[in-house]
C-alpha cells in the first residue's frame, strides 16, 4: 500500500517499523549511555583548625533532537503545507519552529557547571554559589 501526503510517498508498514526501530534504538542508546558515563558530583572538604571549607562542583550536559519527520498538515499552506480541504491550517508565522528543524537536527544543547563554596567557623558561616552555562 502506498500513501502519499503530497511531498513523498510513504510505503508499506515494515519500512515504517524499520525507521521507528532505528530512532528508538538511538534514543535507548543515549538513555543507557547517560547512566554509564555519568559520575557523581564531586566535593572536597578541608579543615583549618576550627574552620571548615567545603567545595562542591557539578558539571552536566544535555541535548534535544527532533526525532520525527515534519507533518505537512501542521505547516501553513502558504509555506508548502498540505492541510485537508475544509480545515483551518496554521498561520504563516506559527509554523516557523516546525520548518526550522528537520529529523535528526539538534534543537537545543547545553553544558552547565555549578560550584558551591562553603566556609564555616565556630557559629558563623558563608556560602558562595555560582553557575555557568556554555
Secondary structure, 3 states (H helix, E strand, C coil): CCEECCCCEECCHHHHHHHHHHHHHHHHHHHHHHHHCCCCCEEEEEEECCEEEEEEEEEEEEEEECCCCCCHHHCCHHHCCCCCCCCCCCCCCCCHHHHHCCCCCEEEEEEEEEEEEEEEECCEEEEEEEEEEC
